[in-house]
């Protein structure tokens, strides 16, 4: 199908929205710091490599240039998640974090032009501008009404946006020149290795002790980690597959910018379900209600994004 990438691309933001709600809960209740979060994510991202190790799928190293693009893409991807968790530990609003991340919509075409000289059609740039205004309105609202601290929240999320955008355009070019599975396996291996390098950088001589503590944490909360990181892995896989099919990474960035509205819808549904079954959990409800802050402006941003997507399809 001509627009098969569009159907696949919508899977990732829905799953990432579910993961983001769980991330907010994990940050408050289970994770000690951002290193817990990034190592757990990295370990789960290495799971597709089992298909190769068990002989289920054959792996053939892609050409050197494609291999390099996939490695840098995977490293940029995992470091962007490290920046994301850094922001969450400073201000635990995953919806706001995802909104900052949505700035990848204007950043991706700019980077694609700077790095690869990619030029889009005029209507595509109209979509980029529309989405930019929606996201900008939301960020300005959050900054003025909630007093978001630039140093502790916005700066890590700016880093996350830049690195995530770079990862998207590098993946898009790698898939265009190589086989999907071979490039994807290199991407996953690079991201998993990157998470361990981040832990080593943070803890150095205590890295083995810290790994042991993370293993204990994972065992204690095994079901929820499997549920959250399993959905995240599926989201990553579908996002990468969409990048391998789309004409431009910019189109995928626009669709994935819808994550904040899915976070709000999921949070609202969970709050309603708690009330229906008359189950009280103040800690969970506080996390969920925080995701609904600034709902009107978030919906305006979403409206702009939906119109923008219409311009690129």
C-alpha positions as CSV (number, residue, x, y, z in Angstrom):
1,X,0.0,0.0,0.0
2,X,1.2,3.5,-0.8
3,X,0.6,4.8,2.7
4,X,1.4,1.6,4.7
5,X,4.0,3.6,6.6
6,X,1.2,5.9,7.9
7,X,-0.8,3.0,9.4
8,X,2.3,1.5,11.0
9,X,3.5,4.9,12.3
10,X,0.3,5.4,14.4
11,X,1.1,2.3,16.5
12,X,4.2,3.8,18.1
13,X,2.7,7.0,19.7
14,X,-0.2,5.0,21.2
15,X,2.2,2.5,22.9
16,X,4.6,5.3,23.9
17,X,1.8,7.1,25.6
18,X,1.0,4.0,27.7
19,X,4.7,3.7,28.5
20,X,5.0,7.4,29.4
21,X,2.2,7.0,32.0
22,X,4.0,4.0,33.5
23,X,7.3,5.9,33.4
24,X,5.9,8.6,35.5
25,X,4.8,6.1,38.1
26,X,8.1,4.2,38.0
27,X,10.0,7.5,38.5
28,X,8.0,8.3,41.7
29,X,7.9,4.8,43.2
30,X,10.5,2.4,41.8
31,X,13.4,3.9,40.0
32,X,16.2,5.3,42.2
33,X,17.6,7.5,39.4
34,X,17.8,7.9,35.7
35,X,20.4,5.2,35.4
36,X,17.9,2.6,36.6
37,X,15.5,3.7,33.8
38,X,18.1,3.7,31.0
39,X,19.7,0.3,31.8
40,X,16.3,-1.4,32.0
41,X,15.3,0.2,28.6
42,X,18.7,-0.8,27.1
43,X,18.4,-4.4,28.2
44,X,14.9,-4.8,26.7
45,X,16.0,-3.2,23.5
46,X,18.7,-5.9,23.1
47,X,16.0,-8.6,23.0
48,X,15.5,-8.6,19.2
49,X,19.2,-9.8,19.0
50,X,18.0,-13.1,20.5
51,X,16.4,-13.9,17.1
52,X,19.9,-13.9,15.7
53,X,21.6,-15.7,18.6
54,X,19.0,-18.5,18.4
55,X,19.4,-18.9,14.7
56,X,15.8,-17.9,14.0
57,X,16.8,-15.0,11.7
58,X,20.0,-14.7,9.7
59,X,22.1,-11.6,10.1
60,X,24.3,-10.1,7.4
61,X,26.3,-7.0,8.3
62,X,25.2,-4.1,6.1
63,X,27.7,-2.1,4.1
64,X,30.1,0.0,6.1
65,X,28.4,3.3,5.5
66,X,25.0,1.9,6.4
67,X,26.4,0.1,9.5
68,X,27.9,3.4,10.7
69,X,24.6,5.2,10.2
70,X,22.7,2.5,12.2
71,X,25.3,2.6,15.0
72,X,25.2,6.4,15.4
73,X,21.4,6.3,15.2
74,X,21.1,3.7,18.0
75,X,23.5,5.7,20.2
76,X,21.7,9.0,19.6
77,X,18.4,7.2,20.4
78,X,19.4,5.8,23.8
79,X,21.1,9.0,24.9
80,X,17.9,10.9,24.0
81,X,16.0,8.6,26.3
82,X,18.6,9.3,29.0
83,X,17.9,13.0,28.6
84,X,14.2,12.3,28.8
85,X,14.5,10.4,32.1
86,X,16.8,13.2,33.4
87,X,13.9,15.7,32.8
88,X,11.3,13.4,34.4
89,X,13.4,13.1,37.6
90,X,13.4,16.9,37.8
91,X,9.7,17.5,37.0
92,X,7.6,14.3,36.6
93,X,5.2,15.4,33.9
94,X,5.6,12.9,31.0
95,X,2.9,14.7,28.9
96,X,4.9,17.9,29.1
97,X,8.2,16.0,28.4
98,X,6.6,14.4,25.3
99,X,5.4,17.8,24.1
100,X,9.0,19.1,24.3
101,X,10.0,16.0,22.4
102,X,7.5,16.9,19.7
103,X,9.8,19.8,18.7
104,X,11.4,17.1,16.6
105,X,8.8,18.0,14.0
106,X,10.6,21.2,12.9
107,X,14.0,19.9,14.0
108,X,14.0,16.8,11.8
109,X,13.5,18.6,8.4
110,X,16.2,21.2,9.4
111,X,18.7,18.4,10.3
112,X,17.8,16.4,7.2
113,X,18.5,19.4,5.1
114,X,21.8,20.3,6.9
115,X,23.1,16.7,6.9
116,X,21.7,15.2,3.7
117,X,20.4,18.1,1.7
118,X,16.8,16.8,1.8
119,X,14.2,19.1,0.4
120,X,10.5,18.6,0.9
121,X,7.5,19.8,-1.1
122,X,5.9,23.2,-0.2
123,X,2.8,21.6,1.4
124,X,5.0,19.5,3.7
125,X,6.7,22.6,5.0
126,X,3.2,24.1,5.6
127,X,2.5,21.1,7.8
128,X,5.8,21.6,9.7
129,X,5.0,25.2,10.4
130,X,1.4,24.4,11.6
131,X,2.8,21.7,14.0
132,X,5.5,24.1,15.2
133,X,2.9,26.7,16.3
134,X,0.8,24.1,18.1
135,X,3.8,22.8,20.1
136,X,5.1,26.4,20.7
137,X,1.8,27.5,22.2
138,X,1.8,24.5,24.6
139,X,5.4,25.0,25.7
140,X,4.9,28.7,26.3
141,X,1.7,28.0,28.3
142,X,3.5,25.4,30.5
143,X,6.4,27.8,31.1
144,X,4.3,30.8,32.1
145,X,1.6,28.9,34.1
146,X,3.6,26.1,35.7
147,X,7.0,27.9,35.9
148,X,8.9,25.1,34.2
149,X,12.6,25.6,35.2
150,X,14.7,25.9,32.0
151,X,17.8,24.4,33.5
152,X,16.3,21.4,35.1
153,X,13.6,20.4,32.6
154,X,13.7,22.2,29.3
155,X,17.5,21.8,28.7
156,X,17.4,18.0,29.1
157,X,14.4,17.8,26.8
158,X,16.0,20.0,24.2
159,X,18.9,17.5,24.2
160,X,16.4,14.7,23.9
161,X,14.7,16.4,21.0
162,X,17.9,17.1,19.1
163,X,19.3,13.5,19.6
164,X,16.0,11.8,18.8
165,X,15.6,13.9,15.6
166,X,19.1,13.0,14.6
167,X,18.4,9.3,15.2
168,X,15.3,9.5,13.0
169,X,17.0,10.9,10.0
170,X,20.0,8.6,10.3
171,X,17.7,5.6,10.6
172,X,15.7,6.7,7.6
173,X,18.8,7.0,5.4
174,X,20.2,3.6,6.7
175,X,17.0,1.7,5.9
176,X,16.9,3.3,2.5
177,X,20.3,1.8,1.7
178,X,20.1,-1.5,3.5
179,X,17.9,-4.5,4.5
180,X,15.5,-3.6,7.3
181,X,16.2,-6.4,9.7
182,X,20.0,-6.2,9.4
183,X,20.0,-2.4,10.0
184,X,17.5,-2.8,12.9
185,X,19.7,-5.4,14.6
186,X,22.7,-3.0,14.5
187,X,20.5,-0.2,15.8
188,X,19.3,-2.3,18.7
189,X,22.8,-3.6,19.6
190,X,24.1,0.0,19.5
191,X,21.4,1.3,21.8
192,X,21.8,-1.5,24.3
193,X,25.6,-1.0,24.4
194,X,25.0,2.7,24.7
195,X,22.9,2.2,27.9
196,X,25.7,0.3,29.5
197,X,28.3,2.9,28.5
198,X,26.0,5.6,30.2
199,X,25.9,3.5,33.4
200,X,29.7,3.1,33.3
201,X,30.2,6.8,32.8
202,X,27.9,7.6,35.8
203,X,29.2,5.0,38.3
204,X,32.6,3.9,37.1
205,X,34.2,1.7,39.8
206,X,30.7,0.8,41.2
207,X,29.2,-0.2,37.9
208,X,29.0,-3.9,38.8
209,X,27.4,-3.2,42.1
210,X,24.9,-0.9,40.5
211,X,24.0,-3.5,37.8
212,X,23.3,-6.0,40.6
213,X,21.0,-3.5,42.3
214,X,19.1,-2.9,39.0
215,X,18.7,-6.7,38.6
216,X,17.2,-6.9,42.0
217,X,14.8,-4.0,41.2
218,X,13.8,-5.7,37.9
219,X,13.1,-9.0,39.6
220,X,11.0,-7.3,42.3
221,X,8.8,-5.5,39.7
222,X,9.2,-8.0,36.9
223,X,5.6,-8.0,35.5
224,X,5.3,-4.2,35.2
225,X,8.8,-3.9,33.7
226,X,8.0,-6.6,31.1
227,X,4.7,-4.9,30.3
228,X,6.1,-1.4,30.0
229,X,9.4,-2.2,28.2
230,X,7.6,-4.8,26.0
231,X,5.3,-2.1,24.8
232,X,8.2,0.3,24.3
233,X,10.1,-2.4,22.3
234,X,7.1,-2.8,20.0
235,X,6.8,0.9,19.7
236,X,10.5,1.2,18.8
237,X,10.2,-1.6,16.2
238,X,7.1,-0.1,14.5
239,X,8.6,3.3,14.6
240,X,11.8,2.0,12.9
241,X,9.7,0.0,10.4
242,X,7.7,3.2,9.5
243,X,11.0,5.0,9.1
244,X,12.1,2.3,6.6
245,X,9.0,2.8,4.5
246,X,8.4,6.6,4.6
247,X,9.7,9.0,2.1
248,X,11.0,11.3,4.9
249,X,11.6,11.1,8.6
250,X,9.7,14.4,9.0
251,X,6.4,12.6,8.4
252,X,7.0,10.1,11.2
253,X,8.0,12.9,13.5
254,X,4.6,14.6,12.9
255,X,2.7,11.5,13.8
256,X,4.7,10.7,16.9
257,X,4.1,14.2,18.1
258,X,0.6,13.0,19.0
259,X,1.9,11.2,22.0
260,X,0.8,13.9,24.5
261,X,-2.9,13.6,23.6
262,X,-2.8,9.8,23.9
263,X,-1.2,10.3,27.3
264,X,-4.1,12.5,28.4
265,X,-6.7,10.1,27.0
266,X,-5.1,7.1,28.8
267,X,-4.8,9.0,32.0
268,X,-8.4,10.1,31.9
269,X,-9.5,6.6,31.2
270,X,-7.5,5.2,34.1
271,X,-8.9,7.8,36.5
272,X,-12.4,7.0,35.4
273,X,-11.8,3.2,35.9
274,X,-10.4,3.8,39.4
275,X,-13.6,5.7,40.3
276,X,-15.9,3.1,38.8
277,X,-14.3,0.2,40.7
278,X,-14.1,2.4,43.8
279,X,-10.4,1.6,44.3
280,X,-8.3,4.3,46.0
281,X,-4.7,4.8,45.3
282,X,-3.7,8.4,45.9
283,X,-0.2,8.0,44.6
284,X,-1.4,6.7,41.2
285,X,-4.1,9.3,40.9
286,X,-1.8,12.2,41.6
287,X,0.5,11.0,38.8
288,X,-2.5,10.6,36.4
289,X,-4.0,14.0,37.2
290,X,-0.7,15.7,36.6
291,X,-0.7,14.4,33.0
292,X,-4.0,16.3,32.5
293,X,-2.6,19.8,33.4
294,X,-3.1,22.4,30.6
295,X,-5.6,20.2,28.8
296,X,-7.1,22.9,26.6
297,X,-3.8,24.1,25.3
298,X,-2.7,20.5,24.8
299,X,-5.8,19.9,22.7
300,X,-5.1,23.0,20.6
301,X,-1.5,21.7,20.0
302,X,-3.0,18.4,19.0
303,X,-5.4,20.0,16.6
304,X,-2.5,21.8,14.9
305,X,-0.7,18.5,14.6
306,X,-3.6,16.7,13.1
307,X,-4.0,19.4,10.4
308,X,-0.3,19.2,9.8
309,X,-0.4,15.5,9.3
310,X,-3.1,16.0,6.7
311,X,-0.7,18.2,4.7
312,X,1.9,15.4,4.4
313,X,-0.4,12.5,3.5
